[in-house]
Structure formats: C-alpha cells, structure tokens
Amino acid sequence: METIHPFKPPIHLRHPFVQTVLASLMRQNIPDHPMDKTASPVVIDAGKGVRLLGHYSKSPQNKALLVLIHGWEGSMDSNYIQRTSRRFYDKGISIFRLNLRDHGNTHHLNPEPFNGSLIRETYEAVRKVAKEFGHKLPVYLGGFSMGGNFTIRVAREHSRNKQSIPNLKHCIAVSPPLHPKSATEMMDSKLILGKYFLDKWRQSLAKKNVHFPDLHPYPNIMKGKTVMEMTDRIVASSVEFKNSDDYFNSYTLGPKDFEKLKVDLTIVTSADDPIIRPDEFKEIPKSSKLRIFIQKYGGHNGFYENLKGDCWYFRVFDKVIFG
C-alpha cells in the first residue's frame, strides 16, 4: 500500500470544489455497459422487517465480490458508485451496489425514515449479500462519504460480532466523516454545497411524506432553512433520540471504534475536503489492520486525475483487491 504515489492532479483540477463537483456530476456516458446490462435487483431482508434494495452484477470471471455503499442522498446509481463499479467489473470483479434506506427511490420499502445510526440493518444487509453472492469468493467493501462512515462501522461490527461477514477481506472508506455534526456544520457553511444537500433532502422527505404521511410532520421539517435546522426538526419528531447531539453521537467515530480490528481497513481522505476536517483522522490509534491516506488534494469523493474519469482512489482499490 505504501508504494502508491501521492495524488497530484493537474492544476486545473486541484480546487476542492472542482473535485467535489466532478465526483457527483461528471457522468460516465457508457450506454449498455455490461455491468448495467447484467444488473439484477435484489431486495434484502435486513432484519426486523427492514427491506433494502441493491443491484447485483455477476462478472463472467467472478474473481471476487465488491460491495459498494453510496453517500448521503446518493444512491447505487451515483456517479462515483457507477464509475467505480464499472471499472472493477471490467477487471473481473462481481459488483453489489447497495442502497441505504430511503435512497434510490426506495422510500416505500420502510415506514421510518433514514438516519445515520442505522448500522444494524446495513451490517445485516452486507452480511447477507456476502453470504449469498460471495460464496467461496474474497469479499471487499467500499463506501463513500456517509457510506464510508458506515463502512468503518461495518468493519468494527465485523470485528466484534459473532455473526461475522463471510470471506470479508478488506474495507475501504473514501472521504468518511468521523464527526457528522462537524460535517453538517461545515456543509451548511458552504453556500452551494449546503443548498445542494438541503434540496436533495427535501426531495427525499417529500417522497417519504407521500408514502407515510402520518409518521412525522414532514411538511414542517422541510421548512428548515439549513441541514442542521432540518436535523433538529426531524430529531424532535422522533422518540429515539433526546436531541440532535444525541443523534450525531450515535454515529460519531472515535479512537475506540478502531480498536481490535479483525479485518483490514483503509481510509482515503483529503486535506482540502470542504466538509471534513483532516485533524479528525489524527485521533485514530495506529493499528496493523489500518491504513490512512490523507492526500493534499481530492475534495470530497473526488480524486480525479483527469477529465476522462480516472480517479486516484482506483489505485487503492487495485492494490487492495489485486495486490
């Protein structure tokens, strides 16, 4: 892993906003790609009546299984998920793209809305996917942004849980927020990014209101003028959390979450990420199972080496999967 050269994008791609925008908006125009043509929808029983949707694409070579988790208000069809999936499908890796609850037009599947604390259902979904589609194969898990936060927690739970994930070899988290309250505050402080996520969340809650209008006061929640204000409102309508701090603490990651790892974990982040402070990663204790790559450039989920769509983090996935 240490032989991977640092990320040095050309000057016109160095600005963190450029990198962040490219990650979400730069579409890969490949009609009828084999990965998409072979994709089969799978509804997973994630326990306690929870259902999650994913798409499975079996590679003809079927060398390994790569499970990917998108970021908040993204989906299995997000640009960074599609780009990574197609890249490794072309290299003979079977792909499972998992939607978190209420992402990718799955708002009708579960009554209660998504929140960042839902590690149990996410872990169970990954475990069942590995068991069904990764039989006798090495299994890898990759997550982006909030999906990276979930990926770290899956690695933690795998290391502690008696029901471990079969054949799980390595977890990779790209741009994971360790302190979600801080990430939310920074998001709101960036005018364009804050508005982007605010609008996407409102659209998501509007869909939830269509299917389950009586569970939460969604019209009132959507009146919040910032992501933090909407968070305060939806938490106030829930009995699960005392307040927003209690909610954020439910998926904040600290030094103890990285202790006694039994699966290799690699974190990729950038010093110029517009919503994640790089100092957060200095709190993590060293471990033989853990590698952290903090790059000077990359933005959030970006790491674009060129406008053809080659991303530096592909090199990390390559090294992890193929050695």
Phi and psi in degrees as a GROMACS rama.xvg file:
@    title "Ramachandran Plot"
@    xaxis  label "Phi"
@    yaxis  label "Psi"
@TYPE xy
-69.3167  -12.8259  GLU-2
-81.9657  -6.10176  THR-3
-72.2891  126.118  ILE-4
-70.6382  146.837  HIS-5
-59.441  155.546  PRO-6
-78.0191  118.252  PHE-7
-130.855  86.3541  LYS-8
-72.4355  159.992  PRO-9
-62.3028  159.464  PRO-10
-55.0776  -39.8873  ILE-11
-71.6405  -7.4629  HIS-12
-114.437  12.7065  LEU-13
-84.6222  -22.0946  ARG-14
-67.4688  133.247  HIS-15
-60.9065  -32.2278  PRO-16
-67.2988  -39.3641  PHE-17
-61.5181  -47.0622  VAL-18
-61.8755  -41.9486  GLN-19
-67.1804  -41.9348  THR-20
-66.0906  -42.2033  VAL-21
-60.0769  -37.5608  LEU-22
-59.5575  -37.1564  ALA-23
-95.6014  -32.4805  SER-24
-107.318  -20.0964  LEU-25
-79.4672  97.8186  MET-26
-78.8924  146.17  ARG-27
-97.4183  106.444  GLN-28
-84.7957  84.621  ASN-29
-128.082  83.3626  ILE-30
-63.618  141.666  PRO-31
59.6555  36.7982  ASP-32
-63.0662  140.827  HIS-33
-54.042  -34.7919  PRO-34
-62.9665  -42.9103  MET-35
-70.9148  -36.3577  ASP-36
-67.9694  -30.0845  LYS-37
-94.9691  -2.5442  THR-38
-66.9912  131.284  ALA-39
-118.828  130.32  SER-40
-70.0939  138.525  PRO-41
-133.591  123.531  VAL-42
-96.5171  121.783  VAL-43
-102.536  131.884  ILE-44
-79.1898  105.182  ASP-45
-95.0848  14.6964  ALA-46
93.1585  148.334  GLY-47
55.147  35.3561  LYS-48
81.652  0.270739  GLY-49
-80.5299  134.73  VAL-50
-121.892  132.101  ARG-51
-123.336  144.731  LEU-52
-105.75  139.364  LEU-53
-144.186  170.779  GLY-54
-122.366  130.274  HIS-55
-108.708  128.269  TYR-56
-122.179  108.563  SER-57
-85.7651  120.989  LYS-58
-74.4598  144.513  SER-59
-56.3745  -36.051  PRO-60
-79.2521  -33.3827  GLN-61
50.1008  51.0155  ASN-62
-73.9466  -30.3214  LYS-63
-165.112  172.548  ALA-64
-116.777  127.191  LEU-65
-113.594  117.112  LEU-66
-99.6957  130.694  VAL-67
-121.563  138.623  LEU-68
-122.823  126.521  ILE-69
-77.6362  177.07  HIS-70
-90.7934  179.49  GLY-71
-61.2919  131.604  TRP-72
62.1296  17.0149  GLU-73
-96.4842  -157.074  GLY-74
-167.718  179.944  SER-75
-65.2794  -12.8972  MET-76
-102.464  7.47031  ASP-77
-59.3711  149.965  SER-78
-53.1079  -48.8469  ASN-79
-66.7208  -30.9047  TYR-80
-71.9022  -46.3418  ILE-81
-61.2943  -44.8794  GLN-82
-63.4801  -44.7792  ARG-83
-67.7531  -41.727  THR-84
-60.811  -49.2689  SER-85
-64.2343  -39.8386  ARG-86
-56.3145  -47.5737  ARG-87
-87.7867  -22.4596  PHE-88
-62.4266  -41.3285  TYR-89
-64.3558  -17.904  ASP-90
-97.6986  10.1866  LYS-91
94.1422  12.9166  GLY-92
-100.029  130.23  ILE-93
-75.2878  146.989  SER-94
-123.759  135.628  ILE-95
-124.283  116.943  PHE-96
-100.768  114.391  ARG-97
-98.8425  131.523  LEU-98
-89.4736  129.186  ASN-99
-69.2173  165.252  LEU-100
-54.1229  137.196  ARG-101
64.9578  21.8451  ASP-102
-118.853  147.05  HIS-103
68.1833  42.5564  GLY-104
56.9302  44.3441  ASN-105
-114.703  23.0824  THR-106
-63.7349  -20.9206  HIS-107
-82.676  -11.2133  HIS-108
-77.5354  -29.9608  LEU-109
-138.175  135.929  ASN-110
-62.7893  -52.9742  PRO-111
-74.0773  144.755  GLU-112
-75.2376  163.583  PRO-113
-63.9997  146.336  PHE-114
-150.15  163.264  ASN-115
-68.8343  -10.6414  GLY-116
-83.6071  -4.90275  SER-117
-78.0171  57.6043  LEU-118
-75.3409  -32.8589  ILE-119
-61.6443  -47.6005  ARG-120
-69.8871  -34.4431  GLU-121
-68.7457  -44.2446  THR-122
-60.5193  -45.3207  TYR-123
-64.0918  -36.892  GLU-124
-64.7637  -45.7816  ALA-125
-63.0856  -41.2514  VAL-126
-61.3873  -44.1581  ARG-127
-70.6857  -35.8622  LYS-128
-62.6918  -45.5764  VAL-129
-61.7065  -40.9976  ALA-130
-66.8783  -40.2485  LYS-131
-83.4836  -40.8234  GLU-132
-108.867  -9.57645  PHE-133
-109.699  22.8117  GLY-134
-58.4384  121.364  HIS-135
63.9333  17.4987  LYS-136
-117.563  149.775  LEU-137
-67.5526  138.014  PRO-138
-115.241  134.139  VAL-139
-124.662  146.641  TYR-140
-123.967  129.662  LEU-141
-128.517  137.421  GLY-142
-137.38  150.025  GLY-143
-121.275  134.557  PHE-144
55.7634  -122.241  SER-145
-60.452  -32.6062  MET-146
-61.7012  -29.1459  GLY-147
-70.1785  -38.7763  GLY-148
-61.0056  -44.5805  ASN-149
-62.9419  -39.1669  PHE-150
-61.5352  -42.2722  THR-151
-62.9192  -41.458  ILE-152
-69.5632  -32.634  ARG-153
-63.183  -43.2176  VAL-154
-60.0618  -40.6341  ALA-155
-63.2893  -48.6933  ARG-156
-66.408  -37.2351  GLU-157
-60.2088  -36.9104  HIS-158
-74.9177  -19.2466  SER-159
-110.774  -20.9974  ARG-160
-87.5481  138.16  ASN-161
-66.6534  -32.6008  LYS-162
-91.4961  78.5672  GLN-163
-75.4308  167.58  SER-164
-84.9149  120.256  ILE-165
-58.0018  130.568  PRO-166
64.1563  17.2533  ASN-167
-69.1255  120.169  LEU-168
-103.986  -34.1367  LYS-169
-162.472  143.204  HIS-170
-118.75  137.52  CYS-171
-125.521  123.072  ILE-172
-114.314  119.37  ALA-173
-103.881  124.751  VAL-174
52.8254  48.2586  SER-175
-81.802  130.024  PRO-176
-78.1899  120.384  PRO-177
-82.96  -32.1014  LEU-178
-118.585  90.4856  HIS-179
-62.7655  -29.631  PRO-180
-65.1598  -44.0179  LYS-181
-61.483  -41.8254  SER-182
-63.2024  -39.2368  ALA-183
-65.9279  -42.5081  THR-184
-63.1478  -41.9254  GLU-185
-68.6259  -37.5606  MET-186
-59.3871  -46.7302  MET-187
-65.1759  -27.1047  ASP-188
-77.1432  -14.5713  SER-189
-99.1332  110.402  LYS-190
-52.7646  -52.4994  LEU-191
-71.8588  -46.5686  ILE-192
-63.5128  -43.2455  LEU-193
-60.9359  -44.0212  GLY-194
-66.6413  -38.3197  LYS-195
-58.7413  -50.7566  TYR-196
-72.1467  -33.8967  PHE-197
-62.7476  -46.1034  LEU-198
-63.8814  -42.0207  ASP-199
-65.9601  -38.5341  LYS-200
-68.2009  -40.0089  TRP-201
-60.8561  -41.9299  ARG-202
-61.3113  -40.1756  GLN-203
-65.5388  -45.2298  SER-204
-69.0605  -30.2869  LEU-205
-63.9316  -38.4214  ALA-206
-66.3163  -40.4485  LYS-207
-63.2334  -37.9654  LYS-208
-65.3653  -29.954  ASN-209
-66.5212  -42.1064  VAL-210
-84.9671  -36.8069  HIS-211
-136.355  67.8913  PHE-212
-70.1052  -16.1092  PRO-213
-97.5926  -5.6081  ASP-214
-83.1892  -38.4125  LEU-215
-140.932  152.249  HIS-216
-78.5413  67.8028  PRO-217
-56.3299  -43.0393  TYR-218
-56.8727  -38.8053  PRO-219
-71.4715  -39.5695  ASN-220
-60.368  -40.4311  ILE-221
-71.4382  -8.03283  MET-222
-78.8809  -10.3948  LYS-223
-57.3189  138.811  GLY-224
-92.0677  -8.07833  LYS-225
-138.819  165.375  THR-226
-61.6358  -39.1802  VAL-227
-65.2704  -40.7484  MET-228
-67.0092  -39.4298  GLU-229
-65.7122  -36.5233  MET-230
-61.7803  -46.0677  THR-231
-57.3404  -40.8158  ASP-232
-70.8126  -42.2296  ARG-233
-73.3871  -33.1698  ILE-234
-66.0999  -38.5896  VAL-235
-63.9467  -25.2546  ALA-236
-88.4315  -0.764779  SER-237
-108.477  151.063  SER-238
-97.4999  -3.03848  VAL-239
-76.9033  -32.683  GLU-240
-122.881  144.166  PHE-241
-69.0105  -40.668  LYS-242
-163.011  -176.875  ASN-243
-65.3737  -36.1312  SER-244
-62.8597  -40.7221  ASP-245
-61.4097  -40.8955  ASP-246
-64.297  -51.5056  TYR-247
-61.0525  -36.5913  PHE-248
-63.3234  -23.9247  ASN-249
-67.6431  -19.0724  SER-250
-136.205  23.5815  TYR-251
-77.8242  138.929  THR-252
-109.16  128.977  LEU-253
-126.447  -176.083  GLY-254
-52.294  -38.4288  PRO-255
-65.3043  -25.2176  LYS-256
-71.9754  -12.7242  ASP-257
-107.549  5.49712  PHE-258
-80.4727  144.907  GLU-259
55.4324  42.3871  LYS-260
-66.3932  136.416  LEU-261
-110.445  5.53063  LYS-262
-135.757  144.248  VAL-263
-65.6795  138.321  ASP-264
-133.328  129.395  LEU-265
-121.542  131.871  THR-266
-114.427  132.082  ILE-267
-119.174  123.69  VAL-268
-148.294  174.601  THR-269
-127.945  149.976  SER-270
-70.7992  -19.4677  ALA-271
-105.109  17.687  ASP-272
-57.6849  126.68  ASP-273
-72.5544  -12.2691  PRO-274
-126.665  1.33412  ILE-275
-128.196  127.959  ILE-276
-82.4382  126.595  ARG-277
-63.9707  -23.4914  PRO-278
-62.7538  -22.431  ASP-279
-57.6141  -33.2083  GLU-280
-79.938  -11.743  PHE-281
-75.7024  -15.5011  LYS-282
-77.8348  -16.52  GLU-283
-77.3687  127.05  ILE-284
-69.5751  149.957  PRO-285
-69.5453  147.943  LYS-286
-154.77  146.911  SER-287
-66.7716  -18.5872  SER-288
-92.7775  -2.08167  LYS-289
-122.055  135.208  LEU-290
-128.866  134.624  ARG-291
-125.437  123.652  ILE-292
-111.149  108.299  PHE-293
-104.488  110.245  ILE-294
-94.8419  152.032  GLN-295
-64.5949  -37.8237  LYS-296
-119.463  170.218  TYR-297
139.854  -20.9644  GLY-298
61.075  -146.371  GLY-299
-111.312  113.468  HIS-300
67.9624  11.5364  ASN-301
-88.7286  -97.3708  GLY-302
62.9317  34.9937  PHE-303
-75.9263  124.9  TYR-304
-85.6075  -23.5225  GLU-305
-161.835  177.419  ASN-306
-86.9869  5.25695  LEU-307
-81.97  -14.1298  LYS-308
103.954  10.2084  GLY-309
-78.6896  125.671  ASP-310
-111.726  140.17  CYS-311
-60.397  -34.897  TRP-312
-66.7517  -16.9234  TYR-313
-56.7207  -35.4727  PHE-314
-63.9822  -36.212  ARG-315
-68.3008  -46.224  VAL-316
-59.2235  -43.381  PHE-317
-57.2003  -47.9225  ASP-318
-64.476  -40.8434  LYS-319
-66.0319  -46.0955  VAL-320
-80.9099  -43.0462  ILE-321
-104.104  -10.372  PHE-322
